[in-house]
Amino acid sequence: MRKTISIFANIAILSFYIYFIVVKWDVFRNLLDIRIHYLLILTILIILTWFANAFQAKLLLDFQGVKIGLFKNVLLICASVLGNHLPFRLGTLYRMHYLKKNFNVNYQQFGSIIVFRFLLLIVLTGMIGILCVGYIYYTYQRFNIGFCLLMIGFVVLPLGGYWFQKTYLFNRLPQNRFWKKFEVFNSSLGMFSNNRTLMFKISLFILLQIIIFTFRFFVSSLLLNERVPLIVLFLMSPIAITTSLLVLTPGGIGFRETLLGIVSQLTGYGFDSGVFMATVDRGVLIAATLIFGAISYVALYFAANTNQVKSSIRSSSNMQDKGI
């Protein structure tokens, strides 16, 4: 039943997005003013987004005692973004398998990294949303009570849920094999959340990622000759990042664009404006992902094979030294 609903949601969202772009194509084409230097700037900003994401992964892996260089984390991010544009989040599965095979990171550890970052992102999204809604109301006299309540929920629900599972649920779990695995996950998550320095560093990099996304949408708006206030783009940015983790469609195609169109509509700048900006960003993102994602996958493949060869040689040398 759940799988059926997921498939139906995928088809519905993608169909709506494709239909919208087809119907509005003439309007979109007339607005779009392709300038090479803006496309290059947008590409650089997308790469910087990957670096900000990689820094977060490196900090969390370092904290777990897994030493992976920043560049290799960037390669893993690029390769996973490419894979996530395929069904079933194959990019995330590839990254999880690669870390387990080459760095002995178990699935519970990897899951705790994803969940910790997601919870922190949701809370920051809510906080930024509340501040932006207040500023937009004060400056432009535009206010939507439903959206404001949603942002408050983004702050309250994750914090309340984490407190509940930590203080009440976890102490009452049955002691069987399944819940023992959950205990490893919960332990890793607890270590992250109990380290305030780590939380502060990750929050800073998430904020940096949000700022980069803001400028991505700003450049996209310039390509469309749109004039959307930076505060609205700043509000849209954490929501865009959140949709990359809450994927209902391959790569979030259609889902992110539709959701940002709704945010744009709720803040008084029109559904079309939000969808068009997200579509421009998506087009450049797909082009960059195809190029850098493919390069990253090949680089990781050869790096893994090289490490296996070195391990085999080292193992053979040890056996010879022992006279085996």
TIBAKE-521176 format. One line per field, with one value per residue (C-alpha): residue number from 1; x, y, z negated; residue in three letters. Coordinates in nm, 3 decimals. Layout:
BEGIN
resi = c(NUM; ...)
x = c(X; ...)
y = c(Y; ...)
z = c(Z; ...)
resn = c(ALA; ...)
// end
This chain:
BEGIN
resi = c(1; 2; 3; 4; 5; 6; 7; 8; 9; 10; 11; 12; 13; 14; 15; 16; 17; 18; 19; 20; 21; 22; 23; 24; 25; 26; 27; 28; 29; 30; 31; 32; 33; 34; 35; 36; 37; 38; 39; 40; 41; 42; 43; 44; 45; 46; 47; 48; 49; 50; 51; 52; 53; 54; 55; 56; 57; 58; 59; 60; 61; 62; 63; 64; 65; 66; 67; 68; 69; 70; 71; 72; 73; 74; 75; 76; 77; 78; 79; 80; 81; 82; 83; 84; 85; 86; 87; 88; 89; 90; 91; 92; 93; 94; 95; 96; 97; 98; 99; 100; 101; 102; 103; 104; 105; 106; 107; 108; 109; 110; 111; 112; 113; 114; 115; 116; 117; 118; 119; 120; 121; 122; 123; 124; 125; 126; 127; 128; 129; 130; 131; 132; 133; 134; 135; 136; 137; 138; 139; 140; 141; 142; 143; 144; 145; 146; 147; 148; 149; 150; 151; 152; 153; 154; 155; 156; 157; 158; 159; 160; 161; 162; 163; 164; 165; 166; 167; 168; 169; 170; 171; 172; 173; 174; 175; 176; 177; 178; 179; 180; 181; 182; 183; 184; 185; 186; 187; 188; 189; 190; 191; 192; 193; 194; 195; 196; 197; 198; 199; 200; 201; 202; 203; 204; 205; 206; 207; 208; 209; 210; 211; 212; 213; 214; 215; 216; 217; 218; 219; 220; 221; 222; 223; 224; 225; 226; 227; 228; 229; 230; 231; 232; 233; 234; 235; 236; 237; 238; 239; 240; 241; 242; 243; 244; 245; 246; 247; 248; 249; 250; 251; 252; 253; 254; 255; 256; 257; 258; 259; 260; 261; 262; 263; 264; 265; 266; 267; 268; 269; 270; 271; 272; 273; 274; 275; 276; 277; 278; 279; 280; 281; 282; 283; 284; 285; 286; 287; 288; 289; 290; 291; 292; 293; 294; 295; 296; 297; 298; 299; 300; 301; 302; 303; 304; 305; 306; 307; 308; 309; 310; 311; 312; 313; 314; 315; 316; 317; 318; 319; 320; 321; 322; 323; 324)
x = c(0.000; 0.276; 0.470; 0.157; 0.098; 0.465; 0.446; 0.119; 0.269; 0.574; 0.359; 0.121; 0.398; 0.602; 0.292; 0.182; 0.528; 0.564; 0.213; 0.284; 0.608; 0.443; 0.149; 0.372; 0.657; 0.604; 0.599; 0.908; 1.096; 1.016; 1.135; 1.454; 1.755; 2.049; 2.379; 2.690; 2.854; 2.543; 2.537; 2.904; 2.837; 2.543; 2.762; 3.030; 2.764; 2.635; 2.989; 3.026; 2.700; 2.856; 3.166; 2.953; 2.770; 3.100; 3.238; 2.937; 2.988; 3.360; 3.297; 3.043; 3.259; 3.568; 3.369; 3.293; 3.663; 3.635; 3.906; 3.810; 3.963; 3.750; 3.811; 3.690; 3.380; 3.314; 3.347; 3.101; 2.854; 2.877; 2.838; 2.542; 2.368; 2.399; 2.260; 1.974; 1.840; 1.758; 1.474; 1.506; 1.772; 2.045; 2.300; 2.248; 2.261; 2.585; 2.742; 2.631; 2.772; 3.100; 3.158; 3.081; 3.301; 3.601; 3.586; 3.386; 3.106; 2.804; 2.454; 2.346; 2.633; 2.553; 2.183; 2.260; 2.458; 2.166; 1.905; 2.113; 2.178; 1.813; 1.680; 1.922; 1.824; 1.451; 1.495; 1.710; 1.455; 1.181; 1.386; 1.482; 1.122; 0.984; 1.239; 1.174; 0.794; 0.825; 1.053; 0.830; 0.525; 0.708; 0.853; 0.596; 0.280; 0.240; 0.155; 0.024; -0.078; -0.070; 0.287; 0.393; 0.242; 0.422; 0.756; 0.682; 0.606; 0.943; 1.108; 0.882; 0.814; 1.175; 1.291; 0.988; 1.026; 1.394; 1.325; 1.046; 1.253; 1.555; 1.382; 1.081; 1.081; 1.441; 1.430; 1.127; 1.249; 1.244; 1.588; 1.594; 1.823; 1.634; 1.625; 1.992; 2.072; 1.852; 2.052; 2.373; 2.190; 2.051; 2.390; 2.558; 2.277; 2.309; 2.685; 2.629; 2.356; 2.547; 2.847; 2.760; 3.079; 2.995; 2.634; 2.755; 2.998; 2.739; 2.484; 2.733; 2.793; 2.418; 2.374; 2.654; 2.476; 2.152; 2.331; 2.483; 2.136; 2.003; 2.256; 2.176; 1.813; 1.922; 2.125; 1.832; 1.604; 1.850; 1.836; 1.456; 1.473; 1.275; 1.312; 1.239; 1.363; 1.662; 1.467; 1.214; 1.497; 1.659; 1.330; 1.305; 1.662; 1.641; 1.312; 1.489; 1.764; 1.506; 1.331; 1.659; 1.631; 1.252; 1.253; 0.926; 1.054; 1.396; 1.625; 1.322; 1.239; 0.901; 0.862; 1.112; 0.992; 0.627; 0.698; 0.905; 0.624; 0.386; 0.627; 0.658; 0.278; 0.235; 0.481; 0.299; 0.533; 0.334; 0.347; 0.498; 0.791; 0.901; 0.865; 1.054; 1.348; 1.371; 1.354; 1.647; 1.849; 1.746; 1.861; 2.211; 2.221; 2.144; 2.412; 2.673; 2.568; 2.600; 2.954; 3.099; 2.893; 3.020; 3.381; 3.341; 3.201; 3.491; 3.747; 3.596; 3.587; 3.959; 4.049; 3.869; 4.043; 4.382; 4.325; 4.230; 4.549; 4.760; 4.590; 4.658; 5.025; 5.058; 4.892; 5.124; 5.429; 5.323; 5.276; 5.622; 5.781; 5.624; 5.753; 5.407)
y = c(0.000; 0.244; 0.160; 0.217; 0.559; 0.651; 0.556; 0.745; 1.053; 1.034; 1.017; 1.291; 1.540; 1.481; 1.496; 1.825; 1.978; 1.868; 1.990; 2.326; 2.379; 2.278; 2.515; 2.800; 2.734; 3.045; 3.265; 3.093; 3.119; 3.488; 3.563; 3.358; 3.562; 3.323; 3.491; 3.274; 3.454; 3.403; 3.033; 3.004; 3.183; 2.949; 2.646; 2.770; 2.825; 2.470; 2.334; 2.545; 2.389; 2.045; 2.158; 2.295; 1.960; 1.770; 1.973; 1.867; 1.500; 1.523; 1.678; 1.410; 1.124; 1.263; 1.273; 0.902; 0.831; 0.781; 0.983; 1.071; 1.366; 1.661; 1.598; 1.238; 1.357; 1.602; 1.317; 1.108; 1.398; 1.459; 1.089; 1.053; 1.362; 1.201; 0.872; 1.042; 1.167; 0.801; 0.616; 0.470; 0.724; 0.510; 0.783; 0.764; 0.383; 0.399; 0.640; 0.422; 0.107; 0.282; 0.403; 0.060; -0.127; 0.108; 0.272; 0.022; 0.274; 0.064; 0.151; 0.269; 0.520; 0.645; 0.671; 0.873; 1.123; 1.166; 1.198; 1.435; 1.671; 1.648; 1.735; 2.026; 2.149; 2.130; 2.329; 2.592; 2.610; 2.681; 2.947; 3.119; 3.091; 3.261; 3.545; 3.589; 3.585; 3.854; 4.067; 4.029; 4.132; 4.432; 4.549; 4.447; 4.397; 4.042; 3.764; 3.408; 3.253; 2.896; 2.929; 3.088; 2.798; 2.553; 2.719; 2.705; 2.335; 2.287; 2.402; 2.241; 1.896; 1.778; 1.900; 1.746; 1.420; 1.389; 1.460; 1.198; 0.918; 1.000; 1.028; 0.798; 0.571; 0.447; 0.326; 0.108; -0.067; -0.450; -0.610; -0.801; -0.802; -0.532; -0.286; -0.357; -0.211; 0.087; 0.129; 0.179; 0.438; 0.616; 0.613; 0.782; 1.036; 1.108; 1.165; 1.420; 1.610; 1.614; 1.785; 2.155; 2.246; 1.995; 2.116; 2.475; 2.388; 2.186; 2.466; 2.717; 2.505; 2.452; 2.829; 2.874; 2.626; 2.823; 3.150; 2.988; 2.862; 3.216; 3.346; 3.055; 3.166; 3.529; 3.446; 3.238; 3.539; 3.756; 3.506; 3.550; 3.929; 3.883; 4.111; 3.904; 4.041; 3.856; 3.789; 3.581; 3.391; 3.338; 3.189; 2.959; 2.830; 2.606; 2.466; 2.377; 2.197; 2.013; 1.883; 1.722; 1.498; 1.452; 1.315; 1.196; 1.196; 1.112; 1.398; 1.581; 1.691; 1.862; 1.831; 2.104; 2.331; 2.294; 2.350; 2.663; 2.787; 2.749; 2.935; 3.214; 3.230; 3.243; 3.531; 3.725; 3.682; 3.435; 3.061; 3.096; 3.302; 3.037; 2.750; 2.931; 3.021; 2.665; 2.532; 2.747; 2.630; 2.271; 2.291; 2.408; 2.159; 1.865; 1.974; 2.016; 1.686; 1.489; 1.620; 1.628; 1.335; 1.107; 1.223; 1.164; 0.815; 0.715; 0.868; 0.681; 0.356; 0.374; 0.492; 0.192; -0.050; 0.108; 0.069; -0.297; -0.362; -0.190; -0.394; -0.718; -0.627; -0.532; -0.859; -1.061; -0.881; -0.956; -1.324; -1.340; -1.169; -1.431; -1.706; -1.829)
z = c(0.000; -0.096; 0.223; 0.432; 0.273; 0.331; 0.699; 0.741; 0.572; 0.801; 1.113; 0.993; 0.901; 1.216; 1.435; 1.280; 1.319; 1.683; 1.760; 1.595; 1.790; 2.119; 2.063; 1.946; 2.189; 2.401; 2.089; 1.949; 2.280; 2.318; 1.964; 1.990; 2.095; 2.122; 2.038; 2.023; 1.732; 1.517; 1.607; 1.506; 1.176; 1.110; 1.182; 0.939; 0.672; 0.722; 0.674; 0.358; 0.233; 0.270; 0.081; -0.205; -0.217; -0.210; -0.501; -0.710; -0.620; -0.701; -1.043; -1.136; -1.006; -1.182; -1.506; -1.460; -1.409; -1.033; -0.858; -0.501; -0.319; -0.212; 0.158; 0.135; -0.052; 0.232; 0.484; 0.282; 0.267; 0.643; 0.726; 0.488; 0.635; 0.979; 0.851; 0.668; 1.001; 1.063; 0.885; 0.533; 0.421; 0.574; 0.505; 0.128; 0.142; 0.342; 0.091; -0.201; -0.037; 0.056; -0.302; -0.445; -0.200; -0.203; -0.548; -0.757; -0.830; -0.927; -0.809; -1.155; -1.168; -0.820; -0.908; -1.221; -1.008; -0.767; -1.044; -1.261; -0.972; -0.864; -1.211; -1.242; -0.895; -0.976; -1.299; -1.125; -0.842; -1.095; -1.272; -0.946; -0.827; -1.138; -1.108; -0.735; -0.777; -1.043; -0.826; -0.519; -0.723; -0.874; -0.541; -0.278; -0.491; -0.359; -0.604; -0.586; -0.916; -0.781; -0.661; -0.990; -1.187; -0.958; -1.036; -1.410; -1.366; -1.197; -1.519; -1.779; -1.629; -1.567; -1.908; -2.078; -1.885; -1.972; -2.340; -2.342; -2.187; -2.406; -2.744; -2.703; -2.400; -2.400; -2.760; -2.682; -2.369; -2.366; -2.376; -2.048; -1.744; -1.554; -1.842; -1.922; -1.579; -1.659; -1.980; -1.775; -1.563; -1.869; -2.041; -1.741; -1.719; -2.091; -2.064; -1.788; -1.972; -2.303; -2.146; -2.126; -1.939; -1.667; -1.648; -1.615; -1.334; -1.141; -1.188; -1.046; -0.736; -0.689; -0.715; -0.460; -0.232; -0.271; -0.182; 0.128; 0.229; 0.183; 0.435; 0.668; 0.675; 0.708; 1.021; 1.152; 1.103; 1.300; 1.586; 1.581; 1.535; 1.214; 0.913; 0.604; 0.267; 0.121; -0.199; -0.001; 0.170; -0.172; -0.292; 0.011; -0.023; -0.336; -0.206; 0.120; -0.073; -0.283; 0.029; 0.140; -0.169; -0.152; 0.201; 0.351; 0.709; 0.861; 0.766; 0.628; 0.986; 0.987; 0.610; 0.523; 0.803; 0.703; 0.334; 0.403; 0.626; 0.331; 0.100; 0.357; 0.382; 0.004; -0.024; 0.247; 0.545; 0.752; 0.807; 1.156; 1.030; 0.777; 1.023; 1.298; 1.070; 0.939; 1.298; 1.413; 1.112; 1.185; 1.547; 1.454; 1.163; 1.393; 1.643; 1.366; 1.203; 1.527; 1.579; 1.227; 1.097; 1.373; 1.318; 0.942; 0.989; 1.217; 0.976; 0.679; 0.876; 0.962; 0.612; 0.459; 0.697; 0.626; 0.251; 0.300; 0.499; 0.232; -0.040; 0.150; 0.198; -0.170; -0.274; -0.050; -0.188; -0.545; -0.461; -0.302; -0.602; -0.826; -0.598; -0.505)
resn = c(MET; ARG; LYS; THR; ILE; SER; ILE; PHE; ALA; ASN; ILE; ALA; ILE; LEU; SER; PHE; TYR; ILE; TYR; PHE; ILE; VAL; VAL; LYS; TRP; ASP; VAL; PHE; ARG; ASN; LEU; LEU; ASP; ILE; ARG; ILE; HIS; TYR; LEU; LEU; ILE; LEU; THR; ILE; LEU; ILE; ILE; LEU; THR; TRP; PHE; ALA; ASN; ALA; PHE; GLN; ALA; LYS; LEU; LEU; LEU; ASP; PHE; GLN; GLY; VAL; LYS; ILE; GLY; LEU; PHE; LYS; ASN; VAL; LEU; LEU; ILE; CYS; ALA; SER; VAL; LEU; GLY; ASN; HIS; LEU; PRO; PHE; ARG; LEU; GLY; THR; LEU; TYR; ARG; MET; HIS; TYR; LEU; LYS; LYS; ASN; PHE; ASN; VAL; ASN; TYR; GLN; GLN; PHE; GLY; SER; ILE; ILE; VAL; PHE; ARG; PHE; LEU; LEU; LEU; ILE; VAL; LEU; THR; GLY; MET; ILE; GLY; ILE; LEU; CYS; VAL; GLY; TYR; ILE; TYR; TYR; THR; TYR; GLN; ARG; PHE; ASN; ILE; GLY; PHE; CYS; LEU; LEU; MET; ILE; GLY; PHE; VAL; VAL; LEU; PRO; LEU; GLY; GLY; TYR; TRP; PHE; GLN; LYS; THR; TYR; LEU; PHE; ASN; ARG; LEU; PRO; GLN; ASN; ARG; PHE; TRP; LYS; LYS; PHE; GLU; VAL; PHE; ASN; SER; SER; LEU; GLY; MET; PHE; SER; ASN; ASN; ARG; THR; LEU; MET; PHE; LYS; ILE; SER; LEU; PHE; ILE; LEU; LEU; GLN; ILE; ILE; ILE; PHE; THR; PHE; ARG; PHE; PHE; VAL; SER; SER; LEU; LEU; LEU; ASN; GLU; ARG; VAL; PRO; LEU; ILE; VAL; LEU; PHE; LEU; MET; SER; PRO; ILE; ALA; ILE; THR; THR; SER; LEU; LEU; VAL; LEU; THR; PRO; GLY; GLY; ILE; GLY; PHE; ARG; GLU; THR; LEU; LEU; GLY; ILE; VAL; SER; GLN; LEU; THR; GLY; TYR; GLY; PHE; ASP; SER; GLY; VAL; PHE; MET; ALA; THR; VAL; ASP; ARG; GLY; VAL; LEU; ILE; ALA; ALA; THR; LEU; ILE; PHE; GLY; ALA; ILE; SER; TYR; VAL; ALA; LEU; TYR; PHE; ALA; ALA; ASN; THR; ASN; GLN; VAL; LYS; SER; SER; ILE; ARG; SER; SER; SER; ASN; MET; GLN; ASP; LYS; GLY; ILE)
// end
